[in-house]
Amino acid sequence: MRAIKRNLGFILTVICITAISFTSQAQKINRVGSNAVNAGSWRVLGTVHAKHTADHDALNVPGPHDYYRRIKFKVTDSPLNMQRIVVCYDDGAPENINTRFNIPKGGESRVIDLKGGKRKLKSIEFWYDTQGFLNGKADVTVFAMK
């Protein structure tokens, strides 16, 4: 009986030490993960409601302005035909991106690499046409990656 209690006590001690060790490792992983979110993940810059009565919109990037390497667009509620994009940086020099691609309802554009370098992103202007009057307006969300 004593041997069973001693073994049970030993087993419970091992379980507790393992649980404490695992918890501290999980906390370290979360801390590292939260720092990594800024560097290589997509950040929402904003959403524009593309109507049938307009052919372009602009999205002012909320401050503080930062360096971004890539952008992409996600469309909901209606398909959209993206025709041209102009990206403006803090030094005022725009980057013209001539592109024609269709984004289906609920779909995303391809990833667009920016030539910003050491310039901070200030605004994104884009020309489009919505596809089909009966589909309603398209909500266009712009994402950026550092």
Phi and psi in degrees as a GROMACS rama.xvg file:
@    title "Ramachandran Plot"
@    xaxis  label "Phi"
@    yaxis  label "Psi"
@TYPE xy
-63.5446  -38.3358  ARG-2
-64.3244  -37.3338  ALA-3
-66.3008  -44.2013  ILE-4
-63.6576  -41.1341  LYS-5
-64.9386  -44.1366  ARG-6
-65.31  -39.4482  ASN-7
-64.213  -42.7155  LEU-8
-61.7504  -42.2083  GLY-9
-62.7945  -44.2904  PHE-10
-63.7553  -43.2202  ILE-11
-64.0528  -38.2621  LEU-12
-63.4605  -44.5611  THR-13
-62.0128  -42.355  VAL-14
-62.2923  -44.529  ILE-15
-63.6383  -44.2774  CYS-16
-63.4408  -41.0441  ILE-17
-63.8472  -42.632  THR-18
-64.5254  -42.9347  ALA-19
-64.6983  -42.6634  ILE-20
-62.6517  -44.4231  SER-21
-63.3207  -41.2134  PHE-22
-63.799  -43.2017  THR-23
-66.9234  -35.2972  SER-24
-66.0023  -40.8808  GLN-25
-63.4045  -38.3615  ALA-26
-66.1598  -38.9702  GLN-27
-63.2885  -41.4735  LYS-28
-63.1708  -41.9046  ILE-29
-64.1483  -40.3351  ASN-30
-64.2592  -44.2671  ARG-31
-63.5515  -42.5336  VAL-32
-62.0961  -38.7727  GLY-33
-67.7922  -32.2993  SER-34
-72.7681  -34.1388  ASN-35
-74.0374  -19.1912  ALA-36
-60.883  -37.013  VAL-37
-69.1433  -32.9876  ASN-38
-82.8939  -42.5364  ALA-39
-127.234  20.1397  GLY-40
-117.118  165.11  SER-41
-80.1579  138.44  TRP-42
-118.31  135.186  ARG-43
-76.6003  123.387  VAL-44
-91.4763  -26.3281  LEU-45
157.585  173.28  GLY-46
-128.444  139.043  THR-47
-119.843  141.774  VAL-48
-98.3804  101.327  HIS-49
-80.4421  117.371  ALA-50
-102.462  162.964  LYS-51
-69.1854  -21.3432  HIS-52
-84.6896  -7.17928  THR-53
-117.519  159.905  ALA-54
-121.389  -3.98238  ASP-55
-157.15  160.193  HIS-56
-143.74  163.751  ASP-57
-129.624  144.021  ALA-58
-121.621  115.127  LEU-59
-81.7958  125.049  ASN-60
-73.2992  126.042  VAL-61
-67.1243  143.706  PRO-62
-79.2421  168.13  GLY-63
-69.8627  139.659  PRO-64
-69.4629  147.59  HIS-65
-139.258  170.517  ASP-66
-85.4589  129.733  TYR-67
-128.875  145.678  TYR-68
-101.963  -27.6322  ARG-69
-142.411  153.785  ARG-70
-135.314  160.125  ILE-71
-154.285  163.732  LYS-72
-122.928  140.625  PHE-73
-121.793  134.623  LYS-74
-117.599  133.658  VAL-75
-125.848  159.808  THR-76
76.1688  -23.599  ASP-77
-165.917  147.084  SER-78
-69.3616  161.609  PRO-79
-145.189  142.6  LEU-80
-108.361  107.026  ASN-81
-84.3727  124.686  MET-82
-105.661  -41.3982  GLN-83
-155.229  148.169  ARG-84
-133.139  137.205  ILE-85
-124.13  121.283  VAL-86
-105.46  126.882  VAL-87
-108.321  138.397  CYS-88
-111.584  174.596  TYR-89
-65.8033  -22.5951  ASP-90
-86.9621  2.7788  ASP-91
86.1628  -12.8519  GLY-92
-79.6935  118.886  ALA-93
-82.232  155.354  PRO-94
-113.964  114.902  GLU-95
-88.2367  127.572  ASN-96
-121.239  101.043  ILE-97
-81.7989  115.74  ASN-98
-148.761  146.463  THR-99
-133.966  111.629  ARG-100
-149.996  149.119  PHE-101
-94.3471  136.738  ASN-102
-114.207  116.843  ILE-103
-70.9735  161.77  PRO-104
-56.4009  124.869  LYS-105
80.8803  6.1791  GLY-106
-103.688  179.119  GLY-107
-125.851  154.889  GLU-108
-78.1695  174.279  SER-109
-71.9838  163.947  ARG-110
-77.9709  131.324  VAL-111
-110.384  118.297  ILE-112
-79.0299  132.679  ASP-113
-96.3306  151.887  LEU-114
-103.08  30.1992  LYS-115
-66.0475  -39.3558  GLY-116
62.6254  -117.897  GLY-117
-97.1807  34.3074  LYS-118
-114.696  140.531  ARG-119
-89.4211  138.21  LYS-120
-75.0629  125.947  LEU-121
-108.997  -42.7933  LYS-122
-156.61  159.694  SER-123
-131.95  123.668  ILE-124
-114.135  136.717  GLU-125
-141.649  144.723  PHE-126
-105.953  139.685  TRP-127
-155.052  171.668  TYR-128
-139.119  138.984  ASP-129
-82.128  148.477  THR-130
-103.227  108.998  GLN-131
90.758  116.633  GLY-132
-63.4845  -34.0189  PHE-133
-77.0398  -11.4253  LEU-134
-77.0627  -13.4295  ASN-135
84.8276  -171.957  GLY-136
-82.2759  154.569  LYS-137
-101.996  131.553  ALA-138
-91.4536  119.544  ASP-139
-109.796  115.125  VAL-140
-102.927  131.379  THR-141
-102.916  129.155  VAL-142
-113.997  150.086  PHE-143
-137.083  152.049  ALA-144
-125.466  137.192  MET-145
